[in-house]
Amino acid sequence: MAQTSADNSTAALYAVICDDVAWPRSVALHARQVAADRRAWPVTAGMPSNLWPCAAWPTRPVEPPVTVTGHGPRNVLILQNTRDSVTPLASARGLRAALGRRAAMITVDQGGHGVIGLGSCADEAMNSFLATGVLPGRDRFCPAPSPADAVAHSTPLPYIPSVGPL
């Protein structure tokens, strides 16, 4: 098997982030934002507003950002952990509110970025949705899976949903 470069995931991340929206190219603007962030959030020392590779990215977005609205089919399932530092719960709640009736949200009382595969009710909700195309009737909150559930669900067994046709 071919080895993947150690920086491959970082390069892929920048390819998505930098091509998603047009980033400011002005070094002076970044310097002002860093100074303001240092005052507002001293613990970050301005890092979130610092100059990213995106400021010098060779391409610009090919289309404008998508506006998220509640208009459209009811076909969006949001899976979210309560303690996800990468995509905070507040952001998921904002997305849920913006999508309105189009979405259902399953929140799991656990940390980390990965929601599925650990034995919570999110596993069943996602698998059922993927197998049937039908969203849960309401938003749900799942307790954290027990360690025994996580071990039991980590074995590579084929999934057969309990409801709906395949």
TATA-V580930 format. One record per residue. N is the residue number from 1. BURIAL is # if it has 24 or more other C-alpha atoms within 12 Angstrom, else .. Layout:
N,BURIAL
N,BURIAL
This chain:
1,.
2,.
3,.
4,.
5,.
6,.
7,.
8,.
9,.
10,.
11,.
12,.
13,.
14,.
15,.
16,.
17,.
18,#
19,#
20,.
21,.
22,.
23,#
24,.
25,.
26,.
27,.
28,.
29,.
30,.
31,.
32,.
33,.
34,#
35,.
36,.
37,.
38,.
39,.
40,.
41,.
42,.
43,.
44,.
45,.
46,.
47,.
48,.
49,#
50,#
51,.
52,.
53,.
54,#
55,#
56,.
57,.
58,.
59,.
60,.
61,.
62,.
63,.
64,.
65,.
66,.
67,.
68,.
69,.
70,.
71,.
72,.
73,.
74,#
75,#
76,#
77,#
78,#
79,#
80,#
81,#
82,#
83,.
84,.
85,.
86,.
87,.
88,.
89,#
90,.
91,.
92,#
93,#
94,.
95,#
96,#
97,.
98,.
99,#
100,#
101,#
102,#
103,#
104,#
105,#
106,#
107,#
108,#
109,#
110,#
111,.
112,.
113,.
114,#
115,#
116,#
117,#
118,#
119,#
120,#
121,#
122,#
123,#
124,#
125,#
126,#
127,#
128,#
129,#
130,.
131,.
132,.
133,.
134,#
135,#
136,#
137,.
138,.
139,#
140,#
141,#
142,#
143,.
144,#
145,#
146,.
147,.
148,.
149,.
150,.
151,.
152,.
153,.
154,.
155,.
156,.
157,.
158,.
159,.
160,.
161,.
162,.
163,.
164,.
165,.
166,.
